[in-house]
Amino acid sequence: MPDFDFAQPTTLDEALELFAGSGEIRALVGGTDIVDQLKTGRRNADLVVDVKRIPELQRLEVTGDGLHIGAARSCTDVGEFPAVRSDYRSLAESAMLIGSWQIQNRAGVGGNVCNAAPSGDTIPPLLVHDATAVVASASGRREIALSDFFAGPGQTVLQKGEILVELVLPPIPDNSASAYLRFIPRNEMDIAVAGVGSFLQLDPSNNAVLKARIALASVAPTPLRARAAEEVLEGNVLTDELIEVAAEAAVGAATPITDVRGSAEYRRELVRVLTRRTLAICRDRING
Ligand SMILES: Cc1cc2nc3c(=O)[nH]c(=O)nc-3n(C[C@H](O)[C@H](O)[C@H](O)COP(=O)(O)OP(=O)(O)OC[C@H]3O[C@@H](n4cnc5c(N)ncnc54)[C@H](O)[C@@H]3O)c2cc1C
């Protein structure tokens, strides 16, 4: 492990002052990505800042404007939070399948987002719930729609000196549900070959789709929304045939690579199957 300085600030102001310094400064939540990346030379750091002691980054609550997830909250905290389990089920599903129990206890949802892996499991659920990233630096705060947060594999639009403070998910509308599924070759401790999150809001009078969100992981340089598939669904009555057309449109959003985990063709087929299944799960959840 190369040498670096280490700090554990207890206030956001103190942390932002550290991040405003010179050199390569990296945040650490659970360290399940960054420690290995530093060890293997995939990232470097002059200073590593453990942000877990900052109260704002430990926020986890529902207010009038939705669900607030502090950037240092663990996957276990988020996955077991009652409002997440009942209203943002795709997020609970994804947080509770990352790595193992030990990894989930350490790793943060914010860390998963900031690591920006194409395969980050919590990202499609956050995208389908229209999450906003609240970021801060010594010069102020700004909000970024999560769909605009990713710049490439392992890259975000965060500027030097900026850190993620929290993720905010708007309240869920009536008659809606979300679901997340991924495919991995073994039962756990693996990276998604493909992952799909879906969200549906249905009109109870006629089963028409009022709002649809579909987001994909592991099939493009960044997690992304399958917007054409969402448009296929919105305004139309949800039938098995419509779900099939939407699943085909979702395949069109994928630009997968072939690697040891699977061929591009295999990944496209997984997008079709997982989109179909997650949409059907949303429908079942809405219908009780
Ligand atoms: C055995 C194992 C299994 C795994 N399985 C999965 C899996 O199934 N699915 C999956 O998606 N991932 C998996 N991972 C990867 C990893 O656990 C997740 O990405 C995890 O959510 C990262 O969270 P963390 O808190 O440990 O991040 P850290 O390693 O602490 O940080 C990750 C990155 O985000 C940056 N960062 C962290 N917080 C902030 C902040 N507030 N502001 C700005 N930047 C920040 C860090 O500087 C670093 O670059 C696995 C890892 C291991 C070791």
The ligand as an SDF file (V2000), in Angstrom:
LIG
                    3D

 53 58  0  0  0  0  0  0  0  0999 V2000
  -15.9850   -8.7620   -1.9490 C   0  0  0  0  0  0  0  0  0  0  0  0
  -16.6680   -7.5990   -2.6330 C   0  0  0  0  0  0  0  0  0  0  0  0
  -17.9080   -7.7950   -3.2090 C   0  0  0  0  0  0  0  0  0  0  0  0
  -18.5550   -6.7200   -3.8460 C   0  0  0  0  0  0  0  0  0  0  0  0
  -19.7910   -6.9450   -4.4040 N   0  0  0  0  0  0  0  0  0  0  0  0
  -20.4260   -5.9220   -5.0290 C   0  0  0  0  0  0  0  0  0  0  0  0
  -21.7050   -6.1260   -5.6050 C   0  0  0  0  0  0  0  0  0  0  0  0
  -22.2930   -7.2190   -5.5370 O   0  0  0  0  0  0  0  0  0  0  0  0
  -22.2910   -5.0710   -6.2320 N   0  0  0  0  0  0  0  0  0  0  0  0
  -21.7000   -3.8380   -6.3050 C   0  0  0  0  0  0  0  0  0  0  0  0
  -22.2890   -2.9100   -6.8770 O   0  0  0  0  0  0  0  0  0  0  0  0
  -20.4740   -3.6180   -5.7510 N   0  0  0  0  0  0  0  0  0  0  0  0
  -19.8360   -4.6240   -5.1220 C   0  0  0  0  0  0  0  0  0  0  0  0
  -18.5980   -4.4120   -4.5520 N   0  0  0  0  0  0  0  0  0  0  0  0
  -17.9780   -3.0870   -4.6430 C   0  0  0  0  0  0  0  0  0  0  0  0
  -18.1960   -2.1940   -3.4020 C   0  0  0  0  0  0  0  0  0  0  0  0
  -18.4150   -2.9480   -2.2370 O   0  0  0  0  0  0  0  0  0  0  0  0
  -19.3880   -1.2290   -3.6130 C   0  0  0  0  0  0  0  0  0  0  0  0
  -19.1780   -0.4190   -4.7440 O   0  0  0  0  0  0  0  0  0  0  0  0
  -19.6090   -0.3640   -2.3620 C   0  0  0  0  0  0  0  0  0  0  0  0
  -20.9290    0.1310   -2.3640 O   0  0  0  0  0  0  0  0  0  0  0  0
  -18.6180    0.7700   -2.2350 C   0  0  0  0  0  0  0  0  0  0  0  0
  -18.9250    1.4820   -1.0500 O   0  0  0  0  0  0  0  0  0  0  0  0
  -17.7880    1.9380   -0.0270 P   0  0  0  0  0  0  0  0  0  0  0  0
  -18.4770    2.7420    1.0040 O   0  0  0  0  0  0  0  0  0  0  0  0
  -16.9630    0.8110    0.4420 O   0  0  0  0  0  0  0  0  0  0  0  0
  -16.9350    2.8800   -0.9980 O   0  0  0  0  0  0  0  0  0  0  0  0
  -15.4330    3.4050   -0.7980 P   0  0  0  0  0  0  0  0  0  0  0  0
  -14.4860    2.3530   -1.2190 O   0  0  0  0  0  0  0  0  0  0  0  0
  -15.2560    3.9960    0.5490 O   0  0  0  0  0  0  0  0  0  0  0  0
  -15.4490    4.5760   -1.8820 O   0  0  0  0  0  0  0  0  0  0  0  0
  -15.6870    4.2750   -3.2400 C   0  0  0  0  0  0  0  0  0  0  0  0
  -15.3280    5.4860   -4.1140 C   0  0  0  0  0  0  0  0  0  0  0  0
  -16.2330    6.5610   -3.8850 O   0  0  0  0  0  0  0  0  0  0  0  0
  -15.5190    7.7140   -3.4300 C   0  0  0  0  0  0  0  0  0  0  0  0
  -16.3630    8.3190   -2.4090 N   0  0  0  0  0  0  0  0  0  0  0  0
  -16.8920    7.6830   -1.3360 C   0  0  0  0  0  0  0  0  0  0  0  0
  -17.6910    8.5330   -0.6570 N   0  0  0  0  0  0  0  0  0  0  0  0
  -17.6620    9.7040   -1.3190 C   0  0  0  0  0  0  0  0  0  0  0  0
  -18.3010   10.9700   -1.0970 C   0  0  0  0  0  0  0  0  0  0  0  0
  -19.1140   11.1750   -0.0670 N   0  0  0  0  0  0  0  0  0  0  0  0
  -18.0640   11.9630   -1.9820 N   0  0  0  0  0  0  0  0  0  0  0  0
  -17.2290   11.7490   -3.0470 C   0  0  0  0  0  0  0  0  0  0  0  0
  -16.6070   10.5800   -3.3040 N   0  0  0  0  0  0  0  0  0  0  0  0
  -16.8210    9.5730   -2.4390 C   0  0  0  0  0  0  0  0  0  0  0  0
  -14.2090    7.1940   -2.8720 C   0  0  0  0  0  0  0  0  0  0  0  0
  -13.1850    8.1730   -2.8780 O   0  0  0  0  0  0  0  0  0  0  0  0
  -13.9300    6.0540   -3.8280 C   0  0  0  0  0  0  0  0  0  0  0  0
  -13.3920    6.5510   -5.0330 O   0  0  0  0  0  0  0  0  0  0  0  0
  -17.9350   -5.4490   -3.8970 C   0  0  0  0  0  0  0  0  0  0  0  0
  -16.6760   -5.2640   -3.2840 C   0  0  0  0  0  0  0  0  0  0  0  0
  -16.0590   -6.3200   -2.6530 C   0  0  0  0  0  0  0  0  0  0  0  0
  -14.7220   -6.0850   -2.0000 C   0  0  0  0  0  0  0  0  0  0  0  0
  1  2  1  0
  2  3  1  0
  2 52  2  0
  3  4  2  0
  4  5  1  0
  4 50  1  0
  5  6  2  0
  6  7  1  0
  6 13  1  0
  7  8  2  0
  7  9  1  0
  9 10  1  0
 10 11  2  0
 10 12  1  0
 12 13  2  0
 13 14  1  0
 14 15  1  0
 14 50  1  0
 15 16  1  0
 16 17  1  0
 16 18  1  0
 18 19  1  0
 18 20  1  0
 20 21  1  0
 20 22  1  0
 22 23  1  0
 23 24  1  0
 24 25  2  0
 24 26  1  0
 24 27  1  0
 27 28  1  0
 28 29  2  0
 28 30  1  0
 28 31  1  0
 31 32  1  0
 32 33  1  0
 33 34  1  0
 33 48  1  0
 34 35  1  0
 35 36  1  0
 35 46  1  0
 36 37  1  0
 36 45  1  0
 37 38  2  0
 38 39  1  0
 39 40  1  0
 39 45  2  0
 40 41  1  0
 40 42  2  0
 42 43  1  0
 43 44  2  0
 44 45  1  0
 46 47  1  0
 46 48  1  0
 48 49  1  0
 50 51  2  0
 51 52  1  0
 52 53  1  0
M  END
$$$$
